[in-house]
Amino acid sequence: MSGTTPPRGNGPWLISICLGLVMVLAGCGGTPRALLEPDGVRIIRGLTYATNDGESLQLDLYLPETYGQPLPIVIWLHGGGWMFGSHKSCPLATLATHGYAVASVGYRLGDLSERTAFPAQLHDCKASVRWLRKNAWRFGCDGDRIGVWGLSAGAHLAALLGTTMGNPSLEGSLGETGVSSDVQAVVSLFAPTELLALESSDEGHWRVTLVSLGLLNGRPSERPQLARDASSALHANRNSAPFLIIHGRDDTLVPVAQSELLHAALSAAGVPSTLLLFDHLSHSDAALRQPAVLAAAHKFLADQLHPPAVDVSSGQHRASASLDTPLAGTRGTHDR
């Protein structure tokens, strides 16, 4: 695929083909089934958290088969350029064996129409948080401890969940109302965080500019206010959630500078934020199988959400000590 800017005006079909190629080249997908349906995990599929124009918006819930204390919830938001991907394959399912409930959330995918343009996806995600918070007791979960973990487009939405808390203009009114959509922790992998800066970057990452059509239905410069609304780095404030931000130096799809912008904005606002930049890590779901990435995320979530420690042999599971081992082969910034 060429590194030059593609011609415009070739129609939605060409855009869709290019987006599909970008996702294939990015390596999205391909998680082994043993990680998607691990032993000791009960999966409740097809829970409707809201409806929109008669369409059910659903999530799948992953729970330990047995547990004695209320579980914190980790929401998984999949990638796929806001136009592809599915919540039905959750690469974080094994978290349910470490004292968490995992909610894999589906959100509206872009179809090059205003119906699915931003902030539709964020409204969906916020509705899922409200539903989970209100219904947590039904599943033995703690609605006051909700984290979110996203990759690529999913990380973009996760970061917005963590930075737009209390912003009524982006809350939406789907599903449950009168319930907080606040989250207590955010793990972000490869997130686009400032769309106007992304488009104008010297690196010329036209691939992400193209993918942003799935979110904005136009280039950021063509819809600047919408692009600003969809940029988590511009929403960071002192009430934002704590963040763990992870990016690979070999990411050719989303520049590392995008994560650096978000980290700088959070730090300037006094929000706990850790930025980890990994050598030899590309923009891919395979990052979720890297021990150092998982170790950092597990430790961060444990620090923020305090999952119960349990013992496997008695149906109560204790997180492996390896989750707290030092990170090997990483370079990064750790703040606060």
N, C-alpha and C positions, 0 to 999 in steps of 0.2 A: 504494500500500500504506500503510495507516495506521501512525502512529507509536505507537499504543497497544498494550498487551500483548494478544495474541490469546487467546481463550478456550481453556481446557484441556478435555481429555476428549472431543475430537471424533474421535479414532481415528487410526490410522497413516496412512490414506489422506489425511486433511487435512494431516497433518504433511508427508507426501511432496510434496503439491501445493505447500505453502508453501515447502518447501525448494527445490523446482524454480524457483519464482518468484524466490526470493532469489538463486539462482545466475544466472538470466537477467538480473535487475536489476543484479547485480554485474559483469556483462560478462565472465564467465568463458568462455573459448574464442575461436575465430575467428582463430587464427594463420595467416598466409598460407602456402601450401604451399611456396613457395620457401625459407622459413625452416625448415620441418619436414623437408624432404629436400634440403638444399643440395648443390650440385656439390662434388665432391672429398671426399665423405664416404661411407664404407661403413657400411651399417646391418645389424647382426645382430639379428634379431628372435626373440622367443620363447625366450630363455634361462631355464630353470627354476632358480631359486636356492633353492627349498625347496618342500615340499609340506605341506599341512595338511588332514587328514581326506580325503585323496585328491585334493584340489584343488591344481593347480600354481600356484605363485606365480612370476611371470615378470618379466623386465626386458628391455629392448632396449638394445643397445650401439651407440654411434655412434663411429666411428674415422676418422681421416684415411686416405685411400687409400694413402698411403705415408708412412713416418716412420722415423727412424733411432734415436731414443732412447726409453727407456721413458716412457710418458705418465702424468701424474697423472690421477686419475679425479674427475669431478664428477658426483655423483648428483643427478638432478632428481626432485623430489616434487611432483606436481600438486595443485592445489586442487580444490574442489568440495564443501565442507562435510562431508567425510569420508563422503559417501554417493554422490557423483557424480564424474565425471571419468575419465580413462584415461591410462595411461602410453604408449599407442600413438601419441600426438601429443606430440612433445617440442619446445617452443619454444626450447630451448637447443641444438638440433642444430648450429648454426653454431659453437659453442664447439669442435667437433671440427676446425675449420680454424685454430684458434689454439693448438694444442699440447696439447690435452686429449682424453681419452676421456670420453664422456658416457654415463652409465647412467641411462636413464629407467625408474624402478622402479614396478611395480604393487604395491599393498597392498590388503588386504581392505577393502571398502567396507561401511559400516554398513547393516544391514537391520532395525534396531529389534529385534535379538535379542541375547542375551548372548554368542552365538558371535562377534559382531563388535564387541562393546563394548571400550573401552579396557581393557587395553593391547594388544589384538590388532594394531592397526595399527603400533604401535611395535615389537612383536616382529617383525613382518614386515620393517620397515625395518632393524632391527638384523641380521636374518638376511641381508638383501641385502648389507650392508656386509661381513659375515663371508665370504660367498660371493665377493664381488669381491676381497677381500683375498687369499683362498686361491687364486683362479684368475686373478689379474691377469697372471701370467707367460704364460698361454696366449694372451693377446691383446697382448703386448708392452707391458703397463702396469705401473705401479709401485704395488704394494699398500700401501706406506708413506705414500703421498700421496693421501688421499681427502678431498675436500670435499663438501659437500651444499648444495643451493640449493632452496628451497621457496617457494611462494606460498600465502598464506591457510592452508587446512587443511594443505597440504604444508609451509608454513613452520612451523606448529605442531609437526609431526613432526620437521622438520629441527632446530628449536631443542631439542627433547627429545633428539635424537641427540647434540647438542653439549653438553648439560648433565647427562646421566645416564650418562656413561661410567664404567664400573667399578661401577655399581649393579646387583648381582645380582638384585634383586627385579624389575627391569624388563628384564632381558636376554632372557628367553625361551629356548627350546631347539629352535627350528625349524632345519632345515637343518644347515649346518656348525657344529660346536661346537669348543671349544678354540682358537678364533681370535678375535682382538680385534675388537670392533665400534666402536672409537674412530674419530673423524673429526678431521681436522686444520684444518678451516675450515667456517664456516657462513654462508650468505647467507640472510637472512630478510626476506621481503616481506609485510607486513600480518598478522603472526602474532598469534593469540590466545595469551597467555602466562600469564595468571592468571585462571582461569575463575570462581572465586568473586568476585573483584573485578569481573570483567566483568558478572556478573549483577547485582551490587549498585550498579553505577556510576550516577551521577546522570543520565547522558546517556540512560539507558533504551534501550540497544541490544538490544531484545528479539529482533531478527533473529538475532544471534549466539547468544543464549540458546536460541533455537529450533533453530538449526543444531547446537548442542552436543548435541542429542538423538541426532544421528548418531554421536557419539563416546561419550557416557556412558549413553545410553538413559535419560535423566532430566536434570532441571535440576541444575546444580552444587550447589545447596543441598540437594537431595534425596540426592545421593551425594557428600558433602563430601570423604571421604578419596580417592575416585577422582578427584575434581576436583583435589585437591592433587597427586596423583600425575601428573596430566596437565598440570601447570602448570610450564613450563620456568623461569619466574622464581623459583620456589621451589626449584629444583634447582641453580641457579647456584652454583658452587664454584670453588676455585682451580685445579682440574684441568679445567675446561671448555675447550672449543675457542675460538679467536679468532672473533669475530662481526663481521659487517657487517649492521646492522639498518636496513631502509628502510621508511618509512611515508609515506603521503600525507595531507596536512592535510585533503583533501576526502573522506577515507574515511568513509562513513556506515555501514559494516558492522562494522568493528573499530575501536574508538577508538584514537587515537594513544597514549593513556596506556598501552595494553598493551605497545607497543614501548618506551616510556619505562621501564616497570617492569622489563623484562628488561635493558635497558641499565644501569639503576641497580644491579641485583643483580650483574651481571657485573663492573661497575666496582668495586663494593664488595668483591668477591672477588679483585680484582687481575688480572682477565682482560682481555686486549686486546679492546675493544669500540668500534665506531664507530656512532653513530646519525645517520642522515640523514633529515630531515623535509622533504619536497618540497611546495611550494605547488602547487595546481591538479592534484594527482594523486589519482585515485580508486581504489577497490578493484576492480582489473581486471587481466586478463592483458595489457592494452595497456601496462601499465607496463614490460613486458619489451621493448617497442619504443621506449622513451624513451632517447635517446642519453645523457643524464646518468646515468640509472640503470645502463645497461649499462657506461658508463665507470667508474663507481664499483665495480661488481661485478668487472669484468675486472681492474682494478688490485689490488683486494683479493685475488682468487684468485691472481694472478701473484705477489704478495708472499708469500702463504702456501704455495703449492703449487709454484712455480718451474717452469712449463712450459718445454719446450725451445723455443728460437727457431729457426724454420725458414724456408726460402725457397720461395715458391710455385712458381717456375719450375722448380725441380729436384725438385718433389715434397715439398719441405720448406718449411713456411709460417711467415712472421714476422708476429706480431700487428701490426696497424696502429698507427701512431704516434698516431692519434686517440684510442686507448683511454686515453692518459695526459694528455689535455687537461684543463684545469680544468673543474670542474662549473659549468655556468651555470644560474641560476634556482633554486638550492637554498639552503636554510638548514638548519643542523643542528648537531650536536654531534660533535666528533671527539676521542676520548680515546685516550691511550696510543699 
